[in-house]
Amino acid sequence: MKYFSFFKSIAVLVLITNCGCAFAQADSATYLTDIKTELKKEWPKNRTINLVFHGHSVPSGYFKTPVVNSLQAYPFLVFKQVKERYPYAVVNVIVTAIGGENSVNGEKRFNDDVLTHKPDVLFIDYALNDKGLGIEKSTAALRKMIDAALKKGIKIILLTPSPHQSYNILDPENPYVTYQKEIIALAKEYHIGLTDSYALFKEKIAAGHPVTEFMSQVNHPNEAGHAIIAKGILKWF
């Protein structure tokens, strides 16, 4: 019986390892392979690729409220660089984000406002505002959106929060760490994409850059901050 249990454990371990889908986020080198193939096609064989950005004020383009700098926000920084990499591609960038919104409200309008656009790649960025919800409601809402998108065969990339200057990003007790971990865990569980914005900003600040270098106001990045997020996303392309 001991030998049986030992070999059974080994078999399970091998199965999980070979599967590549058990508690591991998607591989940025391969996750969007089909999309990248489409982006390389020339007319008349190409088709329109829809990149949909769903979330709160940051992907909406709010800088110093009430100013909205859409063309300096990360969805359009991503659009510009995707087009530079794939000059034959027809790409739509569609922003369904709403300033001040959390994931519960984002999930309520998900079918009508997001899935109707038939995303090829969907980016979800709600963690900055979800602190007011609590982790359980946040996770439940994110799960509903992820499940609905995966049923449609949509590729998903989750984003962890960008900085909020009221909380020290280098403090391990920062409440946003909980939401960063939540999103990382969901990406691993569903084997989908992840852009860990929180870690990218933390790395910059740990290297000696003041957080104000990347912020236009207390909770909104400036163009330099949006460029950090965009760089994290572009590794998928």
Secondary structure as a PSIPRED ss2 file (coil, helix, strand):
# PSIPRED VFORMAT (PSIPRED V4.0)

   1 M C   1.000  0.000  0.000
   2 K H   0.000  1.000  0.000
   3 Y H   0.000  1.000  0.000
   4 F H   0.000  1.000  0.000
   5 S H   0.000  1.000  0.000
   6 F H   0.000  1.000  0.000
   7 F H   0.000  1.000  0.000
   8 K H   0.000  1.000  0.000
   9 S H   0.000  1.000  0.000
  10 I H   0.000  1.000  0.000
  11 A H   0.000  1.000  0.000
  12 V H   0.000  1.000  0.000
  13 L H   0.000  1.000  0.000
  14 V H   0.000  1.000  0.000
  15 L H   0.000  1.000  0.000
  16 I H   0.000  1.000  0.000
  17 T H   0.000  1.000  0.000
  18 N H   0.000  1.000  0.000
  19 C H   0.000  1.000  0.000
  20 G C   1.000  0.000  0.000
  21 C C   1.000  0.000  0.000
  22 A C   1.000  0.000  0.000
  23 F C   1.000  0.000  0.000
  24 A C   1.000  0.000  0.000
  25 Q C   1.000  0.000  0.000
  26 A C   1.000  0.000  0.000
  27 D C   1.000  0.000  0.000
  28 S C   1.000  0.000  0.000
  29 A C   1.000  0.000  0.000
  30 T C   1.000  0.000  0.000
  31 Y C   1.000  0.000  0.000
  32 L C   1.000  0.000  0.000
  33 T H   0.000  1.000  0.000
  34 D H   0.000  1.000  0.000
  35 I H   0.000  1.000  0.000
  36 K H   0.000  1.000  0.000
  37 T H   0.000  1.000  0.000
  38 E H   0.000  1.000  0.000
  39 L H   0.000  1.000  0.000
  40 K H   0.000  1.000  0.000
  41 K C   1.000  0.000  0.000
  42 E C   1.000  0.000  0.000
  43 W C   1.000  0.000  0.000
  44 P C   1.000  0.000  0.000
  45 K C   1.000  0.000  0.000
  46 N C   1.000  0.000  0.000
  47 R C   1.000  0.000  0.000
  48 T E   0.000  0.000  1.000
  49 I E   0.000  0.000  1.000
  50 N E   0.000  0.000  1.000
  51 L E   0.000  0.000  1.000
  52 V E   0.000  0.000  1.000
  53 F E   0.000  0.000  1.000
  54 H E   0.000  0.000  1.000
  55 G E   0.000  0.000  1.000
  56 H C   1.000  0.000  0.000
  57 S H   0.000  1.000  0.000
  58 V H   0.000  1.000  0.000
  59 P H   0.000  1.000  0.000
  60 S H   0.000  1.000  0.000
  61 G C   1.000  0.000  0.000
  62 Y E   0.000  0.000  1.000
  63 F C   1.000  0.000  0.000
  64 K C   1.000  0.000  0.000
  65 T C   1.000  0.000  0.000
  66 P C   1.000  0.000  0.000
  67 V C   1.000  0.000  0.000
  68 V E   0.000  0.000  1.000
  69 N C   1.000  0.000  0.000
  70 S H   0.000  1.000  0.000
  71 L H   0.000  1.000  0.000
  72 Q H   0.000  1.000  0.000
  73 A C   1.000  0.000  0.000
  74 Y H   0.000  1.000  0.000
  75 P H   0.000  1.000  0.000
  76 F H   0.000  1.000  0.000
  77 L H   0.000  1.000  0.000
  78 V H   0.000  1.000  0.000
  79 F H   0.000  1.000  0.000
  80 K H   0.000  1.000  0.000
  81 Q H   0.000  1.000  0.000
  82 V H   0.000  1.000  0.000
  83 K H   0.000  1.000  0.000
  84 E H   0.000  1.000  0.000
  85 R H   0.000  1.000  0.000
  86 Y C   1.000  0.000  0.000
  87 P C   1.000  0.000  0.000
  88 Y C   1.000  0.000  0.000
  89 A C   1.000  0.000  0.000
  90 V E   0.000  0.000  1.000
  91 V E   0.000  0.000  1.000
  92 N E   0.000  0.000  1.000
  93 V E   0.000  0.000  1.000
  94 I E   0.000  0.000  1.000
  95 V E   0.000  0.000  1.000
  96 T C   1.000  0.000  0.000
  97 A C   1.000  0.000  0.000
  98 I C   1.000  0.000  0.000
  99 G C   1.000  0.000  0.000
 100 G C   1.000  0.000  0.000
 101 E C   1.000  0.000  0.000
 102 N C   1.000  0.000  0.000
 103 S H   0.000  1.000  0.000
 104 V H   0.000  1.000  0.000
 105 N H   0.000  1.000  0.000
 106 G H   0.000  1.000  0.000
 107 E H   0.000  1.000  0.000
 108 K H   0.000  1.000  0.000
 109 R C   1.000  0.000  0.000
 110 F H   0.000  1.000  0.000
 111 N H   0.000  1.000  0.000
 112 D H   0.000  1.000  0.000
 113 D H   0.000  1.000  0.000
 114 V C   1.000  0.000  0.000
 115 L H   0.000  1.000  0.000
 116 T H   0.000  1.000  0.000
 117 H H   0.000  1.000  0.000
 118 K C   1.000  0.000  0.000
 119 P C   1.000  0.000  0.000
 120 D C   1.000  0.000  0.000
 121 V E   0.000  0.000  1.000
 122 L E   0.000  0.000  1.000
 123 F E   0.000  0.000  1.000
 124 I E   0.000  0.000  1.000
 125 D E   0.000  0.000  1.000
 126 Y C   1.000  0.000  0.000
 127 A H   0.000  1.000  0.000
 128 L H   0.000  1.000  0.000
 129 N H   0.000  1.000  0.000
 130 D H   0.000  1.000  0.000
 131 K C   1.000  0.000  0.000
 132 G C   1.000  0.000  0.000
 133 L C   1.000  0.000  0.000
 134 G C   1.000  0.000  0.000
 135 I H   0.000  1.000  0.000
 136 E H   0.000  1.000  0.000
 137 K H   0.000  1.000  0.000
 138 S H   0.000  1.000  0.000
 139 T H   0.000  1.000  0.000
 140 A H   0.000  1.000  0.000
 141 A H   0.000  1.000  0.000
 142 L H   0.000  1.000  0.000
 143 R H   0.000  1.000  0.000
 144 K H   0.000  1.000  0.000
 145 M H   0.000  1.000  0.000
 146 I H   0.000  1.000  0.000
 147 D H   0.000  1.000  0.000
 148 A H   0.000  1.000  0.000
 149 A H   0.000  1.000  0.000
 150 L H   0.000  1.000  0.000
 151 K H   0.000  1.000  0.000
 152 K C   1.000  0.000  0.000
 153 G C   1.000  0.000  0.000
 154 I C   1.000  0.000  0.000
 155 K E   0.000  0.000  1.000
 156 I E   0.000  0.000  1.000
 157 I E   0.000  0.000  1.000
 158 L E   0.000  0.000  1.000
 159 L E   0.000  0.000  1.000
 160 T C   1.000  0.000  0.000
 161 P C   1.000  0.000  0.000
 162 S C   1.000  0.000  0.000
 163 P C   1.000  0.000  0.000
 164 H C   1.000  0.000  0.000
 165 Q C   1.000  0.000  0.000
 166 S C   1.000  0.000  0.000
 167 Y C   1.000  0.000  0.000
 168 N C   1.000  0.000  0.000
 169 I C   1.000  0.000  0.000
 170 L C   1.000  0.000  0.000
 171 D C   1.000  0.000  0.000
 172 P C   1.000  0.000  0.000
 173 E C   1.000  0.000  0.000
 174 N C   1.000  0.000  0.000
 175 P C   1.000  0.000  0.000
 176 Y H   0.000  1.000  0.000
 177 V H   0.000  1.000  0.000
 178 T H   0.000  1.000  0.000
 179 Y H   0.000  1.000  0.000
 180 Q H   0.000  1.000  0.000
 181 K H   0.000  1.000  0.000
 182 E H   0.000  1.000  0.000
 183 I H   0.000  1.000  0.000
 184 I H   0.000  1.000  0.000
 185 A H   0.000  1.000  0.000
 186 L H   0.000  1.000  0.000
 187 A H   0.000  1.000  0.000
 188 K H   0.000  1.000  0.000
 189 E H   0.000  1.000  0.000
 190 Y H   0.000  1.000  0.000
 191 H C   1.000  0.000  0.000
 192 I C   1.000  0.000  0.000
 193 G E   0.000  0.000  1.000
 194 L E   0.000  0.000  1.000
 195 T E   0.000  0.000  1.000
 196 D C   1.000  0.000  0.000
 197 S H   0.000  1.000  0.000
 198 Y H   0.000  1.000  0.000
 199 A H   0.000  1.000  0.000
 200 L H   0.000  1.000  0.000
 201 F H   0.000  1.000  0.000
 202 K H   0.000  1.000  0.000
 203 E H   0.000  1.000  0.000
 204 K H   0.000  1.000  0.000
 205 I H   0.000  1.000  0.000
 206 A H   0.000  1.000  0.000
 207 A C   1.000  0.000  0.000
 208 G C   1.000  0.000  0.000
 209 H C   1.000  0.000  0.000
 210 P C   1.000  0.000  0.000
 211 V H   0.000  1.000  0.000
 212 T H   0.000  1.000  0.000
 213 E H   0.000  1.000  0.000
 214 F H   0.000  1.000  0.000
 215 M E   0.000  0.000  1.000
 216 S E   0.000  0.000  1.000
 217 Q E   0.000  0.000  1.000
 218 V C   1.000  0.000  0.000
 219 N C   1.000  0.000  0.000
 220 H E   0.000  0.000  1.000
 221 P E   0.000  0.000  1.000
 222 N C   1.000  0.000  0.000
 223 E H   0.000  1.000  0.000
 224 A H   0.000  1.000  0.000
 225 G H   0.000  1.000  0.000
 226 H H   0.000  1.000  0.000
 227 A H   0.000  1.000  0.000
 228 I H   0.000  1.000  0.000
 229 I H   0.000  1.000  0.000
 230 A H   0.000  1.000  0.000
 231 K H   0.000  1.000  0.000
 232 G H   0.000  1.000  0.000
 233 I H   0.000  1.000  0.000
 234 L H   0.000  1.000  0.000
 235 K C   1.000  0.000  0.000
 236 W C   1.000  0.000  0.000
 237 F C   1.000  0.000  0.000
